[in-house]
Amino acid sequence: MPTNKVLLRKGITYLSIALPLLFIGPVIIHSSFKNQEHPFFIPVLGGGIIFCIAAIAYIFVGLRTIMRSLFNE
């Protein structure tokens, strides 16, 4: 059962996109909570949450793509 290398590369690309998002999101959320009195607190917090949700989504899609490449669905 050969591995689909094109799908595998695509899955690894998704995971490599998710890696920086895993660090950027919590850093933005932490910095927004340190500056709660700033007028841009809510937009910065929302941006950090969006980065975290995007990281989770990219991890899910990347792992699903890698599993499809390994098991040839």
All heavy atoms as TSV, in Angstrom:
chain	resi	resn	atom	element	x	y	z
A	1	MET	N	N	0.850	-1.169	0.000
A	1	MET	CA	C	0.000	0.000	0.000
A	1	MET	C	C	0.905	1.245	0.000
A	1	MET	O	O	1.435	1.636	1.032
A	1	MET	CB	C	-0.902	-0.042	1.238
A	1	MET	CG	C	-1.804	1.132	1.354
A	1	MET	SD	S	-3.197	0.932	2.470
A	1	MET	CE	C	-2.468	0.524	4.006
A	2	PRO	N	N	1.092	1.866	-1.173
A	2	PRO	CA	C	1.982	3.029	-1.249
A	2	PRO	C	C	1.333	4.280	-0.658
A	2	PRO	O	O	0.121	4.429	-0.618
A	2	PRO	CB	C	2.219	3.200	-2.748
A	2	PRO	CG	C	1.022	2.604	-3.378
A	2	PRO	CD	C	0.593	1.472	-2.474
A	3	THR	N	N	2.185	5.181	-0.210
A	3	THR	CA	C	1.731	6.443	0.370
A	3	THR	C	C	1.577	7.484	-0.730
A	3	THR	O	O	2.416	7.577	-1.623
A	3	THR	CB	C	2.762	6.943	1.394
A	3	THR	OG1	O	2.924	5.963	2.400
A	3	THR	CG2	C	2.311	8.237	2.021
A	4	ASN	N	N	0.497	8.240	-0.656
A	4	ASN	CA	C	0.287	9.335	-1.594
A	4	ASN	C	C	1.139	10.521	-1.139
A	4	ASN	O	O	0.801	11.219	-0.203
A	4	ASN	CB	C	-1.199	9.702	-1.638
A	4	ASN	CG	C	-1.516	10.687	-2.735
A	4	ASN	OD1	O	-0.633	11.327	-3.283
A	4	ASN	ND2	N	-2.790	10.789	-3.054
A	5	LYS	N	N	2.264	10.725	-1.818
A	5	LYS	CA	C	3.237	11.725	-1.373
A	5	LYS	C	C	2.733	13.155	-1.562
A	5	LYS	O	O	3.109	14.045	-0.805
A	5	LYS	CB	C	4.551	11.518	-2.100
A	5	LYS	CG	C	5.196	10.194	-1.714
A	5	LYS	CD	C	6.592	10.101	-2.245
A	5	LYS	CE	C	7.171	8.742	-2.041
A	5	LYS	NZ	N	7.235	8.307	-0.687
A	6	VAL	N	N	1.877	13.387	-2.534
A	6	VAL	CA	C	1.342	14.730	-2.743
A	6	VAL	C	C	0.443	15.124	-1.564
A	6	VAL	O	O	0.552	16.229	-1.027
A	6	VAL	CB	C	0.571	14.800	-4.077
A	6	VAL	CG1	C	-0.102	16.144	-4.249
A	6	VAL	CG2	C	1.498	14.521	-5.242
A	7	LEU	N	N	-0.431	14.214	-1.144
A	7	LEU	CA	C	-1.293	14.491	0.002
A	7	LEU	C	C	-0.485	14.599	1.293
A	7	LEU	O	O	-0.805	15.416	2.163
A	7	LEU	CB	C	-2.350	13.396	0.155
A	7	LEU	CG	C	-3.646	13.568	-0.617
A	7	LEU	CD1	C	-4.574	12.403	-0.365
A	7	LEU	CD2	C	-4.317	14.857	-0.269
A	8	LEU	N	N	0.537	13.781	1.422
A	8	LEU	CA	C	1.385	13.845	2.612
A	8	LEU	C	C	2.073	15.204	2.716
A	8	LEU	O	O	2.100	15.814	3.787
A	8	LEU	CB	C	2.419	12.726	2.582
A	8	LEU	CG	C	3.343	12.623	3.792
A	8	LEU	CD1	C	2.543	12.295	5.040
A	8	LEU	CD2	C	4.401	11.576	3.544
A	9	ARG	N	N	2.589	15.697	1.600
A	9	ARG	CA	C	3.247	17.008	1.595
A	9	ARG	C	C	2.249	18.111	1.930
A	9	ARG	O	O	2.566	19.062	2.655
A	9	ARG	CB	C	3.879	17.253	0.229
A	9	ARG	CG	C	4.709	18.512	0.178
A	9	ARG	CD	C	5.473	18.667	-1.121
A	9	ARG	NE	N	6.427	17.577	-1.291
A	9	ARG	CZ	C	6.445	16.743	-2.342
A	9	ARG	NH1	N	5.571	16.887	-3.307
A	9	ARG	NH2	N	7.328	15.783	-2.418
A	10	LYS	N	N	1.022	17.977	1.416
A	10	LYS	CA	C	-0.012	18.966	1.708
A	10	LYS	C	C	-0.361	18.967	3.198
A	10	LYS	O	O	-0.531	20.028	3.804
A	10	LYS	CB	C	-1.251	18.646	0.872
A	10	LYS	CG	C	-2.257	19.711	0.800
A	10	LYS	CD	C	-3.358	19.295	-0.177
A	10	LYS	CE	C	-4.296	20.410	-0.475
A	10	LYS	NZ	N	-5.354	19.999	-1.398
A	11	GLY	N	N	-0.459	17.781	3.808
A	11	GLY	CA	C	-0.741	17.688	5.233
A	11	GLY	C	C	0.367	18.269	6.087
A	11	GLY	O	O	0.109	18.954	7.080
A	12	ILE	N	N	1.600	18.016	5.704
A	12	ILE	CA	C	2.730	18.576	6.444
A	12	ILE	C	C	2.762	20.096	6.298
A	12	ILE	O	O	3.108	20.815	7.237
A	12	ILE	CB	C	4.048	17.918	5.983
A	12	ILE	CG1	C	4.057	16.456	6.422
A	12	ILE	CG2	C	5.260	18.652	6.530
A	12	ILE	CD1	C	5.198	15.649	5.888
A	13	THR	N	N	2.346	20.597	5.140
A	13	THR	CA	C	2.263	22.049	4.952
A	13	THR	C	C	1.237	22.654	5.892
A	13	THR	O	O	1.482	23.709	6.498
A	13	THR	CB	C	1.900	22.367	3.493
A	13	THR	OG1	O	2.871	21.785	2.630
A	13	THR	CG2	C	1.842	23.863	3.256
A	14	TYR	N	N	0.080	22.004	6.026
A	14	TYR	CA	C	-0.940	22.498	6.960
A	14	TYR	C	C	-0.395	22.515	8.395
A	14	TYR	O	O	-0.627	23.468	9.134
A	14	TYR	CB	C	-2.196	21.641	6.907
A	14	TYR	CG	C	-3.070	21.893	5.711
A	14	TYR	CD1	C	-3.574	20.842	4.962
A	14	TYR	CD2	C	-3.417	23.179	5.328
A	14	TYR	CE1	C	-4.388	21.062	3.873
A	14	TYR	CE2	C	-4.228	23.406	4.238
A	14	TYR	CZ	C	-4.715	22.344	3.507
A	14	TYR	OH	O	-5.510	22.575	2.427
A	15	LEU	N	N	0.307	21.471	8.781
A	15	LEU	CA	C	0.858	21.431	10.136
A	15	LEU	C	C	1.949	22.480	10.328
A	15	LEU	O	O	2.084	23.046	11.420
A	15	LEU	CB	C	1.404	20.038	10.439
A	15	LEU	CG	C	0.356	18.938	10.595
A	15	LEU	CD1	C	1.038	17.606	10.884
A	15	LEU	CD2	C	-0.628	19.273	11.683
A	16	SER	N	N	2.714	22.769	9.277
A	16	SER	CA	C	3.750	23.793	9.414
A	16	SER	C	C	3.139	25.196	9.479
A	16	SER	O	O	3.743	26.105	10.053
A	16	SER	CB	C	4.752	23.699	8.263
A	16	SER	OG	O	4.126	24.013	7.036
A	17	ILE	N	N	1.957	25.387	8.906
A	17	ILE	CA	C	1.250	26.659	9.059
A	17	ILE	C	C	0.705	26.775	10.485
A	17	ILE	O	O	0.697	27.856	11.073
A	17	ILE	CB	C	0.124	26.777	8.017
A	17	ILE	CG1	C	0.708	26.919	6.617
A	17	ILE	CG2	C	-0.795	27.950	8.318
A	17	ILE	CD1	C	-0.312	26.809	5.510
A	18	ALA	N	N	0.258	25.660	11.048
A	18	ALA	CA	C	-0.333	25.678	12.386
A	18	ALA	C	C	0.705	25.934	13.479
A	18	ALA	O	O	0.371	26.505	14.516
A	18	ALA	CB	C	-1.044	24.361	12.665
A	19	LEU	N	N	1.939	25.552	13.254
A	19	LEU	CA	C	2.964	25.676	14.298
A	19	LEU	C	C	3.179	27.118	14.763
A	19	LEU	O	O	3.135	27.368	15.973
A	19	LEU	CB	C	4.272	25.039	13.831
A	19	LEU	CG	C	5.373	24.978	14.869
A	19	LEU	CD1	C	4.959	24.077	16.024
A	19	LEU	CD2	C	6.651	24.476	14.241
A	20	PRO	N	N	3.389	28.089	13.879
A	20	PRO	CA	C	3.544	29.452	14.397
A	20	PRO	C	C	2.260	29.997	15.022
A	20	PRO	O	O	2.309	30.777	15.981
A	20	PRO	CB	C	3.947	30.285	13.187
A	20	PRO	CG	C	3.926	29.406	12.030
A	20	PRO	CD	C	3.659	28.025	12.460
A	21	LEU	N	N	1.106	29.572	14.493
A	21	LEU	CA	C	-0.156	30.036	15.061
A	21	LEU	C	C	-0.337	29.544	16.492
A	21	LEU	O	O	-0.969	30.222	17.308
A	21	LEU	CB	C	-1.333	29.576	14.198
A	21	LEU	CG	C	-1.439	30.200	12.808
A	21	LEU	CD1	C	-2.595	29.574	12.044
A	21	LEU	CD2	C	-1.596	31.689	12.895
A	22	LEU	N	N	0.220	28.377	16.804
A	22	LEU	CA	C	0.130	27.839	18.158
A	22	LEU	C	C	0.864	28.726	19.169
A	22	LEU	O	O	0.533	28.710	20.355
A	22	LEU	CB	C	0.716	26.425	18.216
A	22	LEU	CG	C	-0.158	25.321	17.659
A	22	LEU	CD1	C	0.635	24.022	17.584
A	22	LEU	CD2	C	-1.379	25.144	18.510
A	23	PHE	N	N	1.856	29.458	18.719
A	23	PHE	CA	C	2.588	30.352	19.606
A	23	PHE	C	C	2.059	31.775	19.552
A	23	PHE	O	O	2.027	32.467	20.565
A	23	PHE	CB	C	4.085	30.334	19.257
A	23	PHE	CG	C	4.743	29.021	19.564
A	23	PHE	CD1	C	4.988	28.110	18.563
A	23	PHE	CD2	C	5.090	28.700	20.856
A	23	PHE	CE1	C	5.577	26.897	18.836
A	23	PHE	CE2	C	5.683	27.490	21.154
A	23	PHE	CZ	C	5.924	26.586	20.138
A	24	ILE	N	N	1.671	32.225	18.369
A	24	ILE	CA	C	1.218	33.610	18.206
A	24	ILE	C	C	-0.088	33.858	18.958
A	24	ILE	O	O	-0.235	34.881	19.630
A	24	ILE	CB	C	1.067	33.942	16.707
A	24	ILE	CG1	C	2.436	33.953	16.038
A	24	ILE	CG2	C	0.376	35.285	16.514
A	24	ILE	CD1	C	2.369	34.057	14.533
A	25	GLY	N	N	-1.039	32.931	18.854
A	25	GLY	CA	C	-2.336	33.120	19.492
A	25	GLY	C	C	-2.257	33.325	20.999
A	25	GLY	O	O	-2.773	34.328	21.515
A	26	PRO	N	N	-1.649	32.426	21.755
A	26	PRO	CA	C	-1.548	32.635	23.205
A	26	PRO	C	C	-0.745	33.868	23.606
A	26	PRO	O	O	-1.057	34.509	24.612
A	26	PRO	CB	C	-0.874	31.354	23.707
A	26	PRO	CG	C	-1.224	30.332	22.713
A	26	PRO	CD	C	-1.250	31.059	21.399
A	27	VAL	N	N	0.271	34.225	22.821
A	27	VAL	CA	C	1.046	35.429	23.140
A	27	VAL	C	C	0.164	36.667	22.992
A	27	VAL	O	O	0.190	37.568	23.842
A	27	VAL	CB	C	2.299	35.517	22.239
A	27	VAL	CG1	C	2.938	36.888	22.310
A	27	VAL	CG2	C	3.301	34.444	22.623
A	28	ILE	N	N	-0.645	36.718	21.941
A	28	ILE	CA	C	-1.541	37.857	21.745
A	28	ILE	C	C	-2.587	37.912	22.851
A	28	ILE	O	O	-2.894	38.986	23.388
A	28	ILE	CB	C	-2.190	37.795	20.352
A	28	ILE	CG1	C	-1.139	38.040	19.277
A	28	ILE	CG2	C	-3.317	38.807	20.220
A	28	ILE	CD1	C	-1.644	37.877	17.872
A	29	ILE	N	N	-3.146	36.762	23.222
A	29	ILE	CA	C	-4.145	36.729	24.290
A	29	ILE	C	C	-3.521	37.191	25.616
A	29	ILE	O	O	-4.117	37.973	26.357
A	29	ILE	CB	C	-4.753	35.323	24.423
A	29	ILE	CG1	C	-5.631	35.029	23.212
A	29	ILE	CG2	C	-5.577	35.192	25.692
A	29	ILE	CD1	C	-6.146	33.615	23.147
A	30	HIS	N	N	-2.315	36.723	25.897
A	30	HIS	CA	C	-1.643	37.114	27.133
A	30	HIS	C	C	-1.371	38.622	27.159
A	30	HIS	O	O	-1.591	39.280	28.181
A	30	HIS	CB	C	-0.337	36.342	27.291
A	30	HIS	CG	C	0.430	36.701	28.510
A	30	HIS	ND1	N	0.034	36.326	29.767
A	30	HIS	CD2	C	1.576	37.418	28.667
A	30	HIS	CE1	C	0.899	36.790	30.644
A	30	HIS	NE2	N	1.845	37.466	30.003
A	31	SER	N	N	-0.913	39.158	26.039
A	31	SER	CA	C	-0.623	40.597	26.012
A	31	SER	C	C	-1.903	41.429	26.107
A	31	SER	O	O	-1.891	42.521	26.669
A	31	SER	CB	C	0.151	40.970	24.756
A	31	SER	OG	O	-0.660	40.843	23.618
A	32	SER	N	N	-3.005	40.907	25.583
A	32	SER	CA	C	-4.255	41.660	25.710
A	32	SER	C	C	-4.745	41.664	27.156
A	32	SER	O	O	-5.274	42.677	27.622
A	32	SER	CB	C	-5.328	41.086	24.785
A	32	SER	OG	O	-5.798	39.847	25.266
A	33	PHE	N	N	-4.572	40.572	27.876
A	33	PHE	CA	C	-4.989	40.547	29.278
A	33	PHE	C	C	-4.080	41.404	30.166
A	33	PHE	O	O	-4.506	41.860	31.220
A	33	PHE	CB	C	-5.054	39.122	29.813
A	33	PHE	CG	C	-6.343	38.424	29.463
A	33	PHE	CD1	C	-6.328	37.242	28.752
A	33	PHE	CD2	C	-7.558	38.944	29.834
A	33	PHE	CE1	C	-7.502	36.596	28.426
A	33	PHE	CE2	C	-8.743	38.322	29.514
A	33	PHE	CZ	C	-8.721	37.140	28.804
A	34	LYS	N	N	-2.844	41.624	29.741
A	34	LYS	CA	C	-1.969	42.503	30.515
A	34	LYS	C	C	-2.342	43.972	30.323
A	34	LYS	O	O	-1.988	44.809	31.146
A	34	LYS	CB	C	-0.512	42.276	30.120
A	34	LYS	CG	C	0.032	40.950	30.623
A	34	LYS	CD	C	1.469	40.803	30.260
A	34	LYS	CE	C	2.251	41.632	31.261
A	34	LYS	NZ	N	3.679	41.350	31.236
A	35	ASN	N	N	-3.050	44.290	29.243
A	35	ASN	CA	C	-3.426	45.666	28.940
A	35	ASN	C	C	-4.951	45.804	28.871
A	35	ASN	O	O	-5.500	46.286	27.883
A	35	ASN	CB	C	-2.819	46.099	27.594
A	35	ASN	CG	C	-1.323	46.088	27.621
A	35	ASN	OD1	O	-0.733	46.575	28.568
A	35	ASN	ND2	N	-0.709	45.520	26.605
A	36	GLN	N	N	-5.629	45.417	29.932
A	36	GLN	CA	C	-7.091	45.441	29.918
A	36	GLN	C	C	-7.660	46.851	29.895
A	36	GLN	O	O	-8.786	47.045	29.462
A	36	GLN	CB	C	-7.645	44.686	31.118
A	36	GLN	CG	C	-7.455	43.202	31.010
A	36	GLN	CD	C	-8.089	42.461	32.159
A	36	GLN	OE1	O	-8.729	43.054	33.012
A	36	GLN	NE2	N	-7.909	41.152	32.176
A	37	GLU	N	N	-6.915	47.833	30.333
A	37	GLU	CA	C	-7.440	49.198	30.359
A	37	GLU	C	C	-7.283	49.893	29.002
A	37	GLU	O	O	-7.799	50.981	28.806
A	37	GLU	CB	C	-6.745	50.017	31.445
A	37	GLU	CG	C	-5.271	50.272	31.227
A	37	GLU	CD	C	-4.370	49.110	31.625
A	37	GLU	OE1	O	-4.850	48.162	32.274
A	37	GLU	OE2	O	-3.186	49.155	31.262
A	38	HIS	N	N	-6.582	49.276	28.069
A	38	HIS	CA	C	-6.370	49.860	26.744
A	38	HIS	C	C	-7.661	49.785	25.936
A	38	HIS	O	O	-8.419	48.820	26.051
A	38	HIS	CB	C	-5.246	49.107	26.022
A	38	HIS	CG	C	-4.651	49.863	24.894
A	38	HIS	ND1	N	-5.191	49.851	23.645
A	38	HIS	CD2	C	-3.555	50.662	24.828
A	38	HIS	CE1	C	-4.462	50.605	22.847
A	38	HIS	NE2	N	-3.458	51.112	23.543
A	39	PRO	N	N	-7.947	50.789	25.100
A	39	PRO	CA	C	-9.207	50.767	24.341
A	39	PRO	C	C	-9.283	49.648	23.295
A	39	PRO	O	O	-10.379	49.267	22.876
A	39	PRO	CB	C	-9.260	52.141	23.670
A	39	PRO	CG	C	-7.907	52.722	23.791
A	39	PRO	CD	C	-7.221	52.043	24.936
A	40	PHE	N	N	-8.152	49.123	22.876
A	40	PHE	CA	C	-8.162	48.035	21.892
A	40	PHE	C	C	-8.095	46.659	22.542
A	40	PHE	O	O	-7.704	45.682	21.901
A	40	PHE	CB	C	-6.995	48.185	20.910
A	40	PHE	CG	C	-7.168	49.314	19.947
A	40	PHE	CD1	C	-6.213	50.308	19.858
A	40	PHE	CD2	C	-8.288	49.388	19.136
A	40	PHE	CE1	C	-6.361	51.354	18.980
A	40	PHE	CE2	C	-8.455	50.427	18.240
A	40	PHE	CZ	C	-7.498	51.414	18.162
A	41	PHE	N	N	-8.502	46.526	23.798
A	41	PHE	CA	C	-8.440	45.251	24.510
A	41	PHE	C	C	-9.300	44.199	23.817
A	41	PHE	O	O	-8.832	43.090	23.544
A	41	PHE	CB	C	-8.884	45.436	25.961
A	41	PHE	CG	C	-9.208	44.157	26.677
A	41	PHE	CD1	C	-8.200	43.254	26.973
A	41	PHE	CD2	C	-10.504	43.845	27.040
A	41	PHE	CE1	C	-8.478	42.074	27.630
A	41	PHE	CE2	C	-10.791	42.665	27.690
A	41	PHE	CZ	C	-9.781	41.780	27.986
A	42	ILE	N	N	-10.549	44.529	23.516
A	42	ILE	CA	C	-11.476	43.545	22.926
A	42	ILE	C	C	-11.039	43.121	21.519
A	42	ILE	O	O	-11.025	41.920	21.219
A	42	ILE	CB	C	-12.919	44.106	22.927
A	42	ILE	CG1	C	-13.390	44.365	24.352
A	42	ILE	CG2	C	-13.873	43.159	22.209
A	42	ILE	CD1	C	-13.514	43.127	25.206
A	43	PRO	N	N	-10.659	44.046	20.614
A	43	PRO	CA	C	-10.217	43.589	19.290
A	43	PRO	C	C	-8.951	42.731	19.334
A	43	PRO	O	O	-8.835	41.758	18.587
A	43	PRO	CB	C	-9.960	44.883	18.517
A	43	PRO	CG	C	-10.756	45.914	19.200
A	43	PRO	CD	C	-10.786	45.511	20.638
A	44	VAL	N	N	-8.015	43.071	20.214
A	44	VAL	CA	C	-6.783	42.281	20.307
A	44	VAL	C	C	-7.089	40.898	20.876
A	44	VAL	O	O	-6.564	39.885	20.399
A	44	VAL	CB	C	-5.725	43.024	21.152
A	44	VAL	CG1	C	-4.518	42.149	21.424
A	44	VAL	CG2	C	-5.304	44.296	20.447
A	45	LEU	N	N	-7.958	40.846	21.876
A	45	LEU	CA	C	-8.357	39.549	22.435
A	45	LEU	C	C	-9.066	38.705	21.375
A	45	LEU	O	O	-8.797	37.506	21.248
A	45	LEU	CB	C	-9.263	39.756	23.651
A	45	LEU	CG	C	-9.776	38.498	24.346
A	45	LEU	CD1	C	-8.620	37.717	24.932
A	45	LEU	CD2	C	-10.789	38.868	25.411
A	46	GLY	N	N	-9.930	39.336	20.614
A	46	GLY	CA	C	-10.616	38.610	19.536
A	46	GLY	C	C	-9.651	38.091	18.487
A	46	GLY	O	O	-9.805	36.970	17.987
A	47	GLY	N	N	-8.650	38.896	18.157
A	47	GLY	CA	C	-7.635	38.432	17.202
A	47	GLY	C	C	-6.849	37.249	17.725
A	47	GLY	O	O	-6.561	36.304	16.981
A	48	GLY	N	N	-6.501	37.279	18.997
A	48	GLY	CA	C	-5.786	36.145	19.590
A	48	GLY	C	C	-6.623	34.881	19.592
A	48	GLY	O	O	-6.112	33.787	19.323
A	49	ILE	N	N	-7.908	35.030	19.883
A	49	ILE	CA	C	-8.799	33.866	19.864
A	49	ILE	C	C	-8.936	33.319	18.446
A	49	ILE	O	O	-8.956	32.097	18.237
A	49	ILE	CB	C	-10.163	34.242	20.474
A	49	ILE	CG1	C	-9.994	34.492	21.976
A	49	ILE	CG2	C	-11.204	33.163	20.220
A	49	ILE	CD1	C	-11.215	35.068	22.652
A	50	ILE	N	N	-9.001	34.212	17.469
A	50	ILE	CA	C	-9.088	33.768	16.068
A	50	ILE	C	C	-7.821	33.018	15.667
A	50	ILE	O	O	-7.891	31.982	14.986
A	50	ILE	CB	C	-9.353	34.970	15.145
A	50	ILE	CG1	C	-10.790	35.448	15.340
A	50	ILE	CG2	C	-9.094	34.624	13.683
A	50	ILE	CD1	C	-11.127	36.731	14.637
A	51	PHE	N	N	-6.645	33.499	16.108
A	51	PHE	CA	C	-5.397	32.789	15.819
A	51	PHE	C	C	-5.410	31.388	16.440
A	51	PHE	O	O	-4.968	30.417	15.818
A	51	PHE	CB	C	-4.185	33.569	16.328
A	51	PHE	CG	C	-3.682	34.614	15.377
A	51	PHE	CD1	C	-3.726	35.947	15.720
A	51	PHE	CD2	C	-3.162	34.266	14.152
A	51	PHE	CE1	C	-3.267	36.924	14.866
A	51	PHE	CE2	C	-2.686	35.223	13.276
A	51	PHE	CZ	C	-2.747	36.555	13.626
A	52	CYS	N	N	-5.910	31.262	17.666
A	52	CYS	CA	C	-5.957	29.948	18.320
A	52	CYS	C	C	-6.924	29.003	17.609
A	52	CYS	O	O	-6.619	27.822	17.419
A	52	CYS	CB	C	-6.355	30.107	19.782
A	52	CYS	SG	S	-5.067	30.832	20.804
A	53	ILE	N	N	-8.076	29.516	17.210
A	53	ILE	CA	C	-9.045	28.683	16.487
A	53	ILE	C	C	-8.481	28.261	15.131
A	53	ILE	O	O	-8.650	27.109	14.705
A	53	ILE	CB	C	-10.381	29.432	16.341
A	53	ILE	CG1	C	-11.048	29.563	17.716
A	53	ILE	CG2	C	-11.301	28.735	15.362
A	53	ILE	CD1	C	-12.259	30.455	17.730
A	54	ALA	N	N	-7.774	29.173	14.463
A	54	ALA	CA	C	-7.159	28.829	13.178
A	54	ALA	C	C	-6.093	27.755	13.351
A	54	ALA	O	O	-5.972	26.844	12.515
A	54	ALA	CB	C	-6.559	30.074	12.537
A	55	ALA	N	N	-5.322	27.820	14.432
A	55	ALA	CA	C	-4.299	26.803	14.684
A	55	ALA	C	C	-4.940	25.434	14.883
A	55	ALA	O	O	-4.472	24.432	14.328
A	55	ALA	CB	C	-3.468	27.177	15.902
A	56	ILE	N	N	-6.029	25.389	15.645
A	56	ILE	CA	C	-6.723	24.121	15.870
A	56	ILE	C	C	-7.276	23.576	14.566
A	56	ILE	O	O	-7.190	22.373	14.277
A	56	ILE	CB	C	-7.820	24.295	16.936
A	56	ILE	CG1	C	-7.185	24.582	18.291
A	56	ILE	CG2	C	-8.713	23.065	17.012
A	56	ILE	CD1	C	-8.172	25.033	19.346
A	57	ALA	N	N	-7.839	24.460	13.744
A	57	ALA	CA	C	-8.403	24.027	12.463
A	57	ALA	C	C	-7.313	23.499	11.529
A	57	ALA	O	O	-7.498	22.458	10.872
A	57	ALA	CB	C	-9.146	25.185	11.813
A	58	TYR	N	N	-6.176	24.202	11.455
A	58	TYR	CA	C	-5.085	23.732	10.601
A	58	TYR	C	C	-4.526	22.398	11.089
A	58	TYR	O	O	-4.162	21.541	10.275
A	58	TYR	CB	C	-3.964	24.770	10.519
A	58	TYR	CG	C	-4.167	25.794	9.431
A	58	TYR	CD1	C	-4.391	27.128	9.744
A	58	TYR	CD2	C	-4.129	25.435	8.093
A	58	TYR	CE1	C	-4.579	28.074	8.760
A	58	TYR	CE2	C	-4.308	26.366	7.098
A	58	TYR	CZ	C	-4.532	27.683	7.426
A	58	TYR	OH	O	-4.720	28.613	6.438
A	59	ILE	N	N	-4.446	22.192	12.388
A	59	ILE	CA	C	-3.979	20.908	12.910
A	59	ILE	C	C	-4.956	19.798	12.524
A	59	ILE	O	O	-4.546	18.722	12.077
A	59	ILE	CB	C	-3.790	20.972	14.434
A	59	ILE	CG1	C	-2.590	21.830	14.777
A	59	ILE	CG2	C	-3.615	19.575	15.030
A	59	ILE	CD1	C	-2.437	22.109	16.252
A	60	PHE	N	N	-6.246	20.060	12.675
A	60	PHE	CA	C	-7.248	19.059	12.339
A	60	PHE	C	C	-7.187	18.698	10.854
A	60	PHE	O	O	-7.146	17.520	10.489
A	60	PHE	CB	C	-8.642	19.570	12.710
A	60	PHE	CG	C	-9.750	18.640	12.325
A	60	PHE	CD1	C	-9.983	17.487	13.045
A	60	PHE	CD2	C	-10.557	18.921	11.234
A	60	PHE	CE1	C	-10.993	16.621	12.686
A	60	PHE	CE2	C	-11.570	18.063	10.872
A	60	PHE	CZ	C	-11.788	16.911	11.598
A	61	VAL	N	N	-7.148	19.706	9.996
A	61	VAL	CA	C	-7.117	19.452	8.552
A	61	VAL	C	C	-5.809	18.779	8.156
A	61	VAL	O	O	-5.798	17.857	7.324
A	61	VAL	CB	C	-7.329	20.773	7.781
A	61	VAL	CG1	C	-7.093	20.585	6.294
A	61	VAL	CG2	C	-8.727	21.309	8.022
A	62	GLY	N	N	-4.701	19.193	8.753
A	62	GLY	CA	C	-3.417	18.586	8.427
A	62	GLY	C	C	-3.336	17.125	8.820
A	62	GLY	O	O	-2.886	16.289	8.038
A	63	LEU	N	N	-3.804	16.799	10.025
A	63	LEU	CA	C	-3.784	15.395	10.451
A	63	LEU	C	C	-4.740	14.545	9.623
A	63	LEU	O	O	-4.430	13.402	9.278
A	63	LEU	CB	C	-4.119	15.291	11.935
A	63	LEU	CG	C	-3.040	15.787	12.884
A	63	LEU	CD1	C	-3.528	15.702	14.322
A	63	LEU	CD2	C	-1.764	15.001	12.708
A	64	ARG	N	N	-5.895	15.119	9.280
A	64	ARG	CA	C	-6.843	14.378	8.446
A	64	ARG	C	C	-6.257	14.119	7.059
A	64	ARG	O	O	-6.400	13.022	6.506
A	64	ARG	CB	C	-8.152	15.152	8.337
A	64	ARG	CG	C	-9.255	14.332	7.699
A	64	ARG	CD	C	-10.542	15.081	7.658
A	64	ARG	NE	N	-10.379	16.138	6.643
A	64	ARG	CZ	C	-11.206	17.134	6.466
A	64	ARG	NH1	N	-12.235	17.278	7.253
A	64	ARG	NH2	N	-11.003	18.018	5.528
A	65	THR	N	N	-5.547	15.102	6.507
A	65	THR	CA	C	-4.925	14.939	5.197
A	65	THR	C	C	-3.805	13.906	5.250
A	65	THR	O	O	-3.668	13.080	4.338
A	65	THR	CB	C	-4.377	16.290	4.704
A	65	THR	OG1	O	-5.433	17.252	4.728
A	65	THR	CG2	C	-3.844	16.187	3.298
A	66	ILE	N	N	-3.014	13.918	6.308
A	66	ILE	CA	C	-1.943	12.927	6.444
A	66	ILE	C	C	-2.526	11.523	6.574
A	66	ILE	O	O	-2.018	10.570	5.976
A	66	ILE	CB	C	-1.033	13.283	7.637
A	66	ILE	CG1	C	-0.204	14.519	7.296
A	66	ILE	CG2	C	-0.121	12.128	8.005
A	66	ILE	CD1	C	0.610	15.059	8.436
A	67	MET	N	N	-3.600	11.384	7.324
A	67	MET	CA	C	-4.230	10.060	7.460
A	67	MET	C	C	-4.792	9.585	6.115
A	67	MET	O	O	-4.699	8.402	5.770
A	67	MET	CB	C	-5.356	10.104	8.499
A	67	MET	CG	C	-4.873	10.220	9.920
A	67	MET	SD	S	-3.901	8.793	10.378
A	67	MET	CE	C	-2.403	9.564	10.877
A	68	ARG	N	N	-5.365	10.502	5.334
A	68	ARG	CA	C	-5.853	10.120	4.003
A	68	ARG	C	C	-4.700	9.688	3.104
A	68	ARG	O	O	-4.859	8.773	2.292
A	68	ARG	CB	C	-6.611	11.274	3.348
A	68	ARG	CG	C	-8.056	11.336	3.746
A	68	ARG	CD	C	-8.835	12.255	2.855
A	68	ARG	NE	N	-8.302	13.623	2.975
A	68	ARG	CZ	C	-8.378	14.549	2.031
A	68	ARG	NH1	N	-8.948	14.282	0.894
A	68	ARG	NH2	N	-7.866	15.739	2.239
A	69	SER	N	N	-3.545	10.341	3.228
A	69	SER	CA	C	-2.414	9.976	2.376
A	69	SER	C	C	-1.838	8.625	2.778
A	69	SER	O	O	-1.380	7.872	1.918
A	69	SER	CB	C	-1.328	11.038	2.434
A	69	SER	OG	O	-0.617	10.957	3.652
A	70	LEU	N	N	-1.885	8.305	4.058
A	70	LEU	CA	C	-1.316	7.035	4.509
A	70	LEU	C	C	-2.217	5.844	4.230
A	70	LEU	O	O	-1.748	4.754	3.910
A	70	LEU	CB	C	-0.999	7.105	6.010
A	70	LEU	CG	C	0.126	8.052	6.414
A	70	LEU	CD1	C	0.244	8.091	7.923
A	70	LEU	CD2	C	1.427	7.645	5.783
A	71	PHE	N	N	-3.528	6.052	4.341
A	71	PHE	CA	C	-4.455	4.932	4.212
A	71	PHE	C	C	-5.230	4.930	2.912
A	71	PHE	O	O	-6.108	4.092	2.708
A	71	PHE	CB	C	-5.426	4.918	5.406
A	71	PHE	CG	C	-4.719	4.684	6.715
A	71	PHE	CD1	C	-4.706	5.659	7.678
A	71	PHE	CD2	C	-4.037	3.503	6.951
A	71	PHE	CE1	C	-4.055	5.459	8.880
A	71	PHE	CE2	C	-3.373	3.297	8.132
A	71	PHE	CZ	C	-3.381	4.261	9.101
A	72	ASN	N	N	-4.910	5.848	1.991
A	72	ASN	CA	C	-5.478	5.871	0.638
A	72	ASN	C	C	-7.000	5.762	0.599
A	72	ASN	O	O	-7.553	4.866	0.002
A	72	ASN	CB	C	-4.873	4.756	-0.215
A	72	ASN	CG	C	-3.420	4.989	-0.496
A	72	ASN	OD1	O	-2.981	6.118	-0.619
A	72	ASN	ND2	N	-2.662	3.909	-0.589
A	73	GLU	N	N	-7.665	6.718	1.224
A	73	GLU	CA	C	-9.133	6.708	1.190
A	73	GLU	C	C	-9.631	7.151	-0.153
A	73	GLU	O	O	-9.195	8.041	-0.764
A	73	GLU	CB	C	-9.710	7.618	2.274
A	73	GLU	CG	C	-9.577	7.024	3.625
A	73	GLU	CD	C	-10.267	7.891	4.672
A	73	GLU	OE1	O	-10.825	8.943	4.318
A	73	GLU	OE2	O	-10.237	7.503	5.820
